[in-house]
Amino acid sequence: MAAKKTAARKTVTKKRCPDCKDAGQISEGFQVGGRKKHDSPHKQEALCLTCLGSGEAPIA
């Protein structure tokens, strides 16, 4: 019988998301006001749309 060959495993290094830097969330500004919208000085947290919250760079 021939000896069994083991498959070589590829080591996958995780790449950081360029937008959120591994956090999965980004800070973004928002507008307030009824008809005359103006930017609020406050920020809100939002899900990173590039990596969808995983913190890893998308596979291109």
BADOMI-833956 format. One record per residue (C-alpha): residue number from 1; residue in three letters; x negated, y negated, z. Coordinates in steps of 0.001 Angstrom, whole numbers, always signed. Each point is the difference from the previous one (the first is absolute). Layout:
<recs>
@tormi = NUM	kolse = ALA	c1 = X	c2 = Y	c3 = Z
...
</recs>
This chain:
<recs>
@tormi = 1	kolse = MET	c1 = +0	c2 = +0	c3 = +0
@tormi = 2	kolse = ALA	c1 = -1073	c2 = -3510	c3 = -715
@tormi = 3	kolse = ALA	c1 = -462	c2 = -2431	c3 = +2851
@tormi = 4	kolse = LYS	c1 = +2752	c2 = -2581	c3 = +475
@tormi = 5	kolse = LYS	c1 = -831	c2 = -3550	c3 = -961
@tormi = 6	kolse = THR	c1 = +1129	c2 = -2748	c3 = +2304
@tormi = 7	kolse = ALA	c1 = +1327	c2 = -3166	c3 = -1565
@tormi = 8	kolse = ALA	c1 = -2035	c2 = -3087	c3 = +657
@tormi = 9	kolse = ARG	c1 = +2042	c2 = -2618	c3 = +1826
@tormi = 10	kolse = LYS	c1 = -142	c2 = -3549	c3 = -1180
@tormi = 11	kolse = THR	c1 = -349	c2 = -2521	c3 = +2779
@tormi = 12	kolse = VAL	c1 = +2438	c2 = -2798	c3 = -560
@tormi = 13	kolse = THR	c1 = -957	c2 = -3311	c3 = +1508
@tormi = 14	kolse = LYS	c1 = +2875	c2 = -2295	c3 = +731
@tormi = 15	kolse = LYS	c1 = -263	c2 = -3404	c3 = -1588
@tormi = 16	kolse = ARG	c1 = +1280	c2 = -3051	c3 = +1793
@tormi = 17	kolse = CYS	c1 = +2964	c2 = -1876	c3 = -1381
@tormi = 18	kolse = PRO	c1 = -1257	c2 = -3343	c3 = -1368
@tormi = 19	kolse = ASP	c1 = +3066	c2 = -1912	c3 = +1182
@tormi = 20	kolse = CYS	c1 = +605	c2 = +1153	c3 = +3581
@tormi = 21	kolse = LYS	c1 = -3480	c2 = +1353	c3 = +978
@tormi = 22	kolse = ASP	c1 = +1276	c2 = +3329	c3 = +1512
@tormi = 23	kolse = ALA	c1 = +2755	c2 = -1650	c3 = +2044
@tormi = 24	kolse = GLY	c1 = +2981	c2 = +898	c3 = -2171
@tormi = 25	kolse = GLN	c1 = +1561	c2 = -3392	c3 = +689
@tormi = 26	kolse = ILE	c1 = -615	c2 = -3504	c3 = -1278
@tormi = 27	kolse = SER	c1 = +969	c2 = -3445	c3 = +1304
@tormi = 28	kolse = GLU	c1 = +2031	c2 = -2167	c3 = -2277
@tormi = 29	kolse = GLY	c1 = +1660	c2 = -3378	c3 = +231
@tormi = 30	kolse = PHE	c1 = +3685	c2 = -608	c3 = -517
@tormi = 31	kolse = GLN	c1 = +2328	c2 = -2859	c3 = -850
@tormi = 32	kolse = VAL	c1 = +2737	c2 = -1439	c3 = +2187
@tormi = 33	kolse = GLY	c1 = +2827	c2 = -2397	c3 = -644
@tormi = 34	kolse = GLY	c1 = +3356	c2 = -30	c3 = -1711
@tormi = 35	kolse = ARG	c1 = -373	c2 = -1886	c3 = -3256
@tormi = 36	kolse = LYS	c1 = -3354	c2 = -1730	c3 = +447
@tormi = 37	kolse = LYS	c1 = -2264	c2 = +2934	c3 = +697
@tormi = 38	kolse = HIS	c1 = -3328	c2 = -664	c3 = +1661
@tormi = 39	kolse = ASP	c1 = -2778	c2 = +2277	c3 = +1199
@tormi = 40	kolse = SER	c1 = +24	c2 = +965	c3 = +3659
@tormi = 41	kolse = PRO	c1 = -3299	c2 = -270	c3 = +1917
@tormi = 42	kolse = HIS	c1 = +668	c2 = +3482	c3 = +1425
@tormi = 43	kolse = LYS	c1 = -964	c2 = +3318	c3 = -1572
@tormi = 44	kolse = GLN	c1 = +1821	c2 = +3316	c3 = -126
@tormi = 45	kolse = GLU	c1 = -1359	c2 = +3522	c3 = -331
@tormi = 46	kolse = ALA	c1 = +959	c2 = +1948	c3 = -3102
@tormi = 47	kolse = LEU	c1 = -768	c2 = +3444	c3 = -1383
@tormi = 48	kolse = CYS	c1 = -2902	c2 = -24	c3 = -2448
@tormi = 49	kolse = LEU	c1 = +1439	c2 = +727	c3 = -3438
@tormi = 50	kolse = THR	c1 = -3352	c2 = +1029	c3 = -1466
@tormi = 51	kolse = CYS	c1 = -517	c2 = +3032	c3 = +2233
@tormi = 52	kolse = LEU	c1 = +3554	c2 = +298	c3 = +1412
@tormi = 53	kolse = GLY	c1 = -1244	c2 = -140	c3 = +3586
@tormi = 54	kolse = SER	c1 = -2567	c2 = +2800	c3 = -177
@tormi = 55	kolse = GLY	c1 = -3072	c2 = -2277	c3 = +37
@tormi = 56	kolse = GLU	c1 = -1684	c2 = +1991	c3 = -2782
@tormi = 57	kolse = ALA	c1 = -702	c2 = -1344	c3 = -3460
@tormi = 58	kolse = PRO	c1 = +2387	c2 = +1274	c3 = -2665
@tormi = 59	kolse = ILE	c1 = -1280	c2 = +2567	c3 = -2464
@tormi = 60	kolse = ALA	c1 = -362	c2 = -1598	c3 = -3376
</recs>
